[in-house]
Amino acid sequence: MRLDRRSFSAVLLVTAAAPSLARADTPLVAITAIVEHPALDACRDGVIEGLKQQGIAAETTYESAQGQPATAAQIARSFVGMDPAVIVPISTPSAQAAAAATRNIPIVFTAVTDPVDAGLVASMEKPGGNVTGLSDLSPLGQHLDLILEVTPDVKRLGFPYNPGEANAVVLLNLMRELAEQRGIELVEATASKSADVVAAARSLTGQADAIYVPTDNTVVSALESLVVVARQAKVPVYCGDTDSVARGCVGSIGFDYFQVGVQTASIVARVLKGEKPGEIAVGTASGTDLYLNPTAAEAFGITLSDALLSRATKIVGA
């Protein structure tokens, strides 16, 4: 069961302000994310719940970097000063900040697209050092197939992203190759901060037949503003994470990020029980749920077929 946000925040306030109040035999798990949005929030809540399911009685503290890499670095250094049993960074930027801050405290990352490319681990099978975790590489081929099933006339696909997010660059390169195989041209638009997302969306509505929002934390954090622009231009929006579908996207195939957090907690538990992170292979998130939003589709001038709706794991409305 997911935690009530208000009570959850109160618990975090106590542990963040006074981690030394924890019992001597209770490990402190320090959790951080680059920004707050539904997917990353669900992942965080899943970690907390997953630790309970693993029978781990841990104190937790949480900090968001509010989309600022410099703040992520400050949070990582602050966590090192707390000397927690494990640091759990959510997202590639937060994981990179944590890895740069300590080579001694165990780190179990989650929601990281390509941990090898991001310089977090030596390999997926043998991470080495003090870092391991869970990758959430999107099923991009399935995303493209869904886009073509719903909107078969798409020839130019908009791709807004933050070039400063290593995970987004990895997805861009992979998506470009897969799109080319399907006869689709990828149209890029950069947004280095959340305030840039509207301008990126406007540039794409004049060039693209549809827009694909990858699991880029900068763009996802401002998704509603992008959707407003796209709806006015009747350019359908698809997304890389299922939690964003309810926010106005036509659909997505992917992971339940609460369950991604639960999966991550199983790795955290192994570390808390004495295993070395560098000897635990990096895991890959499981699950290929199909989320559809018929209301959003209608706003873009699209009607989802009964056959497609019958395959949906979950139907949401926005």
N, C-alpha and C positions, 0 to 999 in steps of 0.2 A: 504494500500500500504506500502511495506516495505521501511525503510529509506535507503537512500544511505549511505554506510558505511563511506565515507570520511566526508560528511557533518554531519553525526551523531556523529562521533568522535569529530568534531570541537565544536558542541553544548555541548558535555559532558565536553570538556576541559574548556569551559567557566564556566559551573556550578560547576565543581569539584574544579576549582581554586578559585572561588569567589562566594560561595553559598549565601553570605550575600547580593549580588547584587540583589537577587530576590525581587520582590515586597513584602511588608509586608503581603499582603493578599494572596500570592501565596505559596502553600505548597511545600516543598522540598521532593521529593521521591528519596531515595538513593538505588541504585540497585547494586548488586555485584554477581559475579559468581566465582566458584572455578577455572575455566579455560575457554578459548575460543575455542569452536568448533561449527559447524553449528547448532546443536540442541539447545544448550544453547544460542547462539547468536540470533537464531530465537525467542526463548522464551523471551529474553530481548526486542527485537524489538516489539513483540506482546504486552508486557506490556505497552510500550510507546504508541503504536497505540490504545490499548484498553482504556487507560485513556482518549485519545481524543474522542473515541466513547462514553465514559461515560459522556462527557461534562466537564471533569476535566482539568482545566488549571494549570498544575503543572510544576515546575522546576525539572529536573532530573540530577543526577550525577551517573556515573558508574565506577566501578573498577573491574578488574579481578585479582584473586590471582595467576594466572599463574601456577596452579596445586599445589601450596604450602599451606598446612594447616596453617603454621605459618603466612604466608602473609594474609590468610583469617582472622585470628584473629586480625592482625594489621589493616586491612581494617575496620573490625567491630568496633574496638575501635575508629578509625578515624571518622567513621560515627556517632558514639555516640556523639563525640565532636561537630559535625555539628548540632546536635539536629534536625534531619529531622522529618517531620510529620509521615513518614512510612519508614521502611527499607524493601527492597524486595530482599532477598537472593535467588539465583538460584542454586539449587543442595543441597544435604544433608550436605556436609562439610561446605558450606557457611552459611547454616541455623543454624547449630550447633554453629558456631563461633559467629553469630549475637545474638543468644539466650543466649550465655555465657557472652556477652558483656553488655547486658542491660535487665532489668526487667520492664522498664518503657516505653521506646519508642515502639510503635506498630510494630510488625514484621509480614509480610505476605510472607511466603515462597512459592516457586514453584519448580516443577521438583524434588520433594522429594519422594522417593519410599515408605517408611514406617515411617511417622512422629512419631508414637507412639514408635516403636522400637528404633528410633533415639533419643528418650528422649525430643522431641520438644513439645509434647502436652500430656495431660493426657489421652485423648481419641479423636476419630475422631468426635464424636457428641458434646462433651463438652471439647474443648481444654484447657480452663482455662488460667490464666496468660495473657501475652501480645502477644501471638503467635497464628496464624492460617495460613491457606494457601491452597495449592492445591497439591494433590498427583498425581504422574504419574506412579503408579504401572503398569508394563508391562503386557499385556495379554499373559503370558508365555505358557499357554496351546495351544493357537492359533499359537504361534511361533513354537512349536514342531510339531503341525499338518502340518504346512506349510513345515517344513524341511522334514518330512516324505512323504509328497505329491510329492515334487520335487526330493528328494533323498531317496527313500524307503529302501535302503540297509544300512542306517546309524544305527550302533549299538553302536558306541562310539562317544560321542559328546564333543568336546573341549570347555572349559569354562575359558577364560582368565579373570582375575579380580584383583583388588587391595584390599587386605585384610584389608587395612586401611580405606576403604570407607564402612560405615555401610550399605548403600543402596545396594552395590554389594554383601555383605554377606547375606543380606535378600534374594536377587534374587538367589544366589547360593543355599541356603537351599530349597527355593520353587521349583527351577528348578530340583534339584536332586530328589525330591519326584515325580514331574510330569513326569520326564524322566523315572524313574523306573516303573511307571505305564504303560509306553509304551514300555518297554523292552529295554530301552536305558541306557547305562552306561555313567555317566558324568565324564569327565577327566579334572581335574583342573590344571591351570597354573597361578602362581601369578606374578604380576607386580606392585611393590610398587611405581614406577615412570614411566613416559612416556618412558624413555630410556630403561626400562626393557621389553617393549612390544615385541620387535623383538625376544629376547631370549625366551619369553613365547610362541610366535608363532612357533618358530622352534621346541620347545619341543613337541608341540601339533601335528605338521604335521607328526611326526613319530608314533603317538599313536591314533589319532582320525580320524574318517571318514568324519567329518565336524566340523566346528568351529562356535560357537555361541558367538557373542560379546554382552554382556548385556549393559544396560545403566549405565556403569561404566565410569566416566569421564576421568580417567587416561588412560584407554584402548582406548576409543573413540577418545581422543585427538591425538593418534598415529595410528589411524586406517589404513591409507595408507601404513605404513610400515608393518603392519601385513598382509594386503592383498597381498603385493608383495611376501612375504614369502609363503603364502598359495597358490598363483597362481603357483609358481614354483613347488610346490608339488602336484598341482591339488587337493587340499583339499578345498571344497567350504566353503565360509564364509557367514553366515546369521547374522543379527544384530537386536538389540532390539528397535532401533528408526528409523523411516522412513527417517529422514534427512541423515542418514549414507548410505542409499542404493546407492545414486548417487556417493558415494566415493569408490565403488567397491564391495559391498555386493550383493548377489543373490537377496535378498528380505527381507521384514519385514512387519509386521502388527502392526499398532500403531497409534500414535497421530501426528498431524501436530503441531509442537512445537510453531509455530507462534500463532496458535489458543489457545494453552495451555497458552501462555502469555496473550492473549486477555481475556481468562477465568479468569486468575489471577487478571487482572486489575479490573474486576467487584468486586472482594473481596476488593482490595485496595480502590476502590471508596466508598464502604460501611464504611470502617474505616475512611476515610477522611470526611465522612458525619456524623461521630459521634458515630458509633457503636463500641463496645469494641471487640477487636480480640478474647479474650477468650470466648466470647459468640457467635461467628460465627463458625458453624460447618466446619470442614475441607472438602473441596470439592475434587472430583475425576475427573481427566481429562476425557473428552469425545472424542469419535472418534475412529474408527477401520479401518483406511485406509490401503489398500493393495498396497504396492510399490514393483515393480519388476524391475530388471536390466538385460535384456536379453544379453547385451554385456558382463557383468561381468559373467553371467552364462556360456556363451560360452567359456570364458577364463578359466573356471574351467572344461570344457569338458561336460557341461550340456546344453540341449536344453529345454527351457520352453514350455510347451504344449499350444496350442491355447486356450484350455478351461480355463487354469489358466490365461493366458494373458487377456482373455475377462473379467475376474472378477476384474482386476487391477483398482485401483483408479488412479494410475499414473504409467506410464512406463518411466524409465529414462535410460541413458546410460553412461558408464564410460570406 
